Each structure stands twice: as structure tokens, then as C-alpha cells.
Amino acid sequence: MVNDRFIQLLTKKLSDEIDESELAELNYMLANDEECLQQYNSFNNYWAQDQEKYSNEGLLFQRIRSRITIPEDFDDIDSKKSWIRRFPFFWRSLAAIVIFGIGLFTYRYSHSASGKTNEGNIAVTKTPSRTKSKIYLSDGSVVTLNSETVLRYPASFSGPTREVYLNGEAFFNVTKDRTHPFIVHAGKMNIKVLGTSFNVKSYANDKNMETTLIRGAIEVTLSDRPSDRIILKPNEKLVLNNKTFNRPQANLTAAEENTTNYALTNLTHLRSNDTTIVETSWVNNELVFKDEAFSDLANQMERWYGIKIKFKNSDTKAYHFTGVFVKENIVEALNALKMIEPFNYKYNNETVSIY
């Protein structure tokens, strides 16, 4: 019987994700196991003939089913019984093919949906709206990416530091290595850690950039303020004003020039007696917001639902909302907000106009 390791290696081979050591292991199996070789030739031919991307497992099943010759009168009960009696292995084989196919589809789709590419030794993972992705780095660190996020990281770390580049939002669970600090470059922030869990939010169109520390300790430096070294302790958050900070120093007023562009605050809990942390709720597939301006909430909803929101009435931007969205679609979410503040909207072609 073909083992799980062979299926794993074959999946990587067919999807061009296999490395040299894994390829050598697969070739050894093919050279020494006739059953593995037969399965490899079968699936390799099938894969080469059809590179169509399936949108769900149901379509994949139908496609596989269509490739198996089944009598035209198969819908007849007696015909079904006769077919099963004549070919007792049929359903077992079909189940094995479908299970393998679904696994192969899931593996490829998770990579294509996240948009993983390679630029030399640098891997790039991109997550579109409504999508999250989990990345396992070569040092054992795990990074969860939120929607509309780009992470650049080396295929394998070398040198005295472990450095990655983030545009968007990600939750990091970093493997401890005191001799090789882990550094996240996100916008104007450079976040240095040795081993910890923290969240970084750095979207270009958001009003603020944030770094939220859950466990451990991190040191943040700002590229435009190299003398500032900010140390965060657990349950602290660094908030950096995007709009002011990204403006050239020469364009700042005297008041703005003397104003601190960042602030340290505590984590935001939805309620005083609640353990829900607003800053990291997205990791649990929850869109949580507390006293959030509609203009800022709109940015989050755009990424969450894969839509565009346009304000036709600027007064509505100042509305503030508190709430949680989990399984609500965009219409249900907007109707819930309408119960709190008065506004109207039109939803057409993935665009919401707020009046």
C-alpha cells in the first residue's frame, strides 16, 4: 500500500515544491517500490494532461468521476448493484483517488491563493482579500498573514540575523535564538526580537501602524528616528501615526515637529471582563472593533470582505462603532451597523456606497 510519505513527496513533486533531498527520497522510493512507480506514472500523466485549477473539492470530484467510464444506465438501481459486484475495488479506488486529489488540490490551492513566488533566495507570499495564510520559516518560526498582506523572507536564514519584510498585517510566533535576532521591517518600523509572539499591522492606507506584544519582549526602532529605541513589554502596543509620520520633515508644522509621532498603550479588550483582544482577533477569524471610526472600520471591512467602500456623505466617516463580525456577510454587517447609526448604502459590483 502506498504510504503517506510517498503521497506527500509526490504532491510536492507535481506542484514544483520539492527540494533536492526530498526529490532524492522520492526517486529512491520509485526505484525500489513497483507500486509507488505505478502510482507515480498514473498521477503524473493525469496531472500533465490537466492543469485546470478547481475552485472546490466538488468540482474536482466531478472531474475525476468524468474520467472513469461508467455505464450510461448507471442511475438504474440494478445497474449500480451489478457494477459494484463486478468491480468490488471500484469504490475503494475512487475514494483513494478523490482523497489524493483533494489533498493535492488543497496543497496547490493554499499556495496559489497565498501567491507564493521566489525571487532568487527570497520567497514572497501574498494574501488577497478574504484570505489568510500561515507560513513556516526555516528556523521554525510561524507567521500568520492577514488579508492583503505581503511577506518577503529568505528561503533559509543565513548570517547573524533573521530578517523579513512585511507590508500588511501578520502575527509572529518566533523561535528563540539569542545568537540570531529576528527582525521585522514593516514600513518605518524595525522590530527586533529574540523569541516571542507579537502582531504587526502596517497597511499603507491605514491611519496608524501598530505593533502589539503578546509574549516576550521586542525592541522597535524607527527609520526616521534612529535615536529612538522603544522597548515593549507583554500586553503593550506601539501606535505610530501613519499620516504625520510619512510626511517629509520639511513639510511638518512647528507643532507637528515637536509632537511625538508614536505612543505606547495597553492592549484593547472588547469589554473590561472579556479576554477578547481586539488587535489579534483576526487570527481567530473574528473582525472585532471597539469605538472605531467608520472611516477606519471601512478599511478593515474592505480587506475582510474583498470589497470597496466609498463615502458619499463625509459626515458618516465620523460615526463610531463597537462590535464583532464572525460569519456575517457584507450585507448583514452593514445592516447591523445601520441599527447603531443612521446611514444608507448601495451595494453593487463589489462596491459599497455610503450615503
C-alpha positions, -999 to +999 in steps of 0.1 A: +000+000+000+013+035-009+024+052+023+016+088+034+052+099+029+051+089-008+019+109-013+034+139+004+065+138-018+045+131-049+023+161-041+053+183-038+069+170-070+038+176-091+034+211-077+071+220-081+076+225-043+100+197-037+136+203-026+167+183-036+168+160-005+131+152-009+135+145-046+163+120-038+140+103-013+112+101-039+135+087-066+146+060-041+110+050-035+103+049-072+134+028-078+126+003-051+088+001-049+069-011-080+035+001-066+049+036-059+062+037-095+029+027-109+010+053-088+036+079-098+032+073-135-006+073-132-009+106-114+020+122-133+001+116-166-031+128-151-015+160-138+003+167-171-029+164-191-050+188-169-036+218-152-070+233-146-074+250-112-105+238-093-125+262-072-137+235-048-135+198-040-169+191-056-157+202-090-125+181-085-146+151-077-168+156-107-138+159-129-123+127-117-156+109-119-160+121-155-127+104-164-139+070-152-160+051-177-194+043-161-223+027-179-249+051-192-276+033-173-257+036-140-285+056-124-306+024-125-305+006-092-299-028-106-271-015-128-254+000-097-256-033-078-242-052-108-214-027-113-204-029-076-205-067-076-184-068-108-158-043-096-156-045-058-124-025-059-140+004-078-153+024-048-121+019-028-100+031-058-123+060-065-121+070-028-083+068-028-082+089-060-106+115-046-087+117-013-054+121-030-069+146-055-085+167-027-052+167-008-034+177-040-059+204-047-057+218-012-020+219-012-018+237-046-047+260-038-032+271-005+000+280-023-017+297-053-042+316-031-014+330-010+006+339-041+039+323-031+067+331-055+105+331-054+129+360-061+163+343-060+168+333-024+138+354-013+104+339-011+073+362-014+039+353-001+009+375-009-026+370+005-055+386-013-086+400+004-108+375+024-078+352+027-053+343+055-021+323+052+003+305+075+040+305+067+066+282+083+100+298+082+132+278+080+141+285+117+108+270+129+091+304+134+054+306+123+039+336+107+001+340+101-007+366+074-039+386+073-057+397+041-040+418+016-005+412+031+029+407+015+057+389+034+092+387+020+116+362+037+146+341+028+141+305+019+167+298+046+183+322+071+220+328+070+242+354+087+240+370+121+203+380+119+169+366+107+152+394+087+118+395+070+098+423+053+061+430+059+035+451+041+001+445+058-006+426+090+009+394+105+011+375+138+045+362+145+055+333+167+092+334+167+116+306+176+141+316+202+177+320+190+197+345+211+226+345+188+205+353+157+180+381+164+148+381+144+140+415+127+107+425+111+109+455+087+074+470+084+070+504+069+091+528+091+093+503+119+122+478+125+111+453+152+139+432+168+131+401+188+148+370+202+118+348+206+083+360+212+047+363+200+035+396+186+013+413+160+024+438+134-001+459+114+014+481+087-011+488+059-002+519+038-038+531+037-045+529+075-043+559+097-019+541+122+007+514+122+008+492+152+030+466+170+013+446+197+033+424+220+016+393+235+046+374+250+083+381+254+100+414+246+107+434+215+127+465+206+114+489+180+134+515+161+121+540+136+140+545+104+133+583+105+141+584+143+172+562+147+179+576+182+146+564+195+147+528+209+113+517+221+111+486+243+077+468+246+066+446+274+038+420+272+003+434+267+017+467+254+011+482+220+031+508+200+009+530+178+026+551+151+007+578+132+009+569+095-003+603+081+021+625+100+050+601+101+051+595+064+052+632+056+086+647+049+101+665+079+103+698+059+065+698+054+057+695+091+045+725+111+064+736+142+037+720+164+038+687+144+076+687+145+076+689+183+048+663+187+057+627+194+046+605+164+041+574+184+026+563+217+027+532+240-007+519+251-022+487+266-039+461+245-076+467+237-101+444+252-137+444+238-151+446+273-134+450+307-144+415+318-136+399+283-105+381+272-110+390+236-081+411+223-091+434+195-056+436+180-053+398+174-089+388+170-084+384+132-062+353+139-093+336+152-114+347+122-131+374+141-134+411+130-135+428+163-137+466+167-141+489+196-151+526+193-137+525+158-143+554+134-164+544+103-136+555+080-111+533+097-135+504+101-142+507+063-106+498+056-108+467+076-141+457+060-127+461+026-099+436+033-122+413+053-150+411+026-130+419-006-150+450-015-146+487-019-163+512+003-169+548-009-183+576+014-208+598-005-216+615+028-184+626+046-203+631+079-208+593+082-170+588+083-170+602+119-195+576+132-180+552+158-188+516+162-181+487+186-189+451+176-179+417+164-183+401+129-177+364+125-199+348+099-219+378+088-217+386+051-212+422+040-250+430+037-257+416+072-227+435+086-239+468+071-274+463+083-261+457+118-242+490+117-273+508+104-290+498+136-264+518+156-260+549+134-283+562+107-270+559+071-280+543+038-259+523+013-260+508-021-241+476-029-233+469-065-204+451-082-184+446-050-186+483-043-205+498-013-215+535-015-224+550+019-249+579+020 
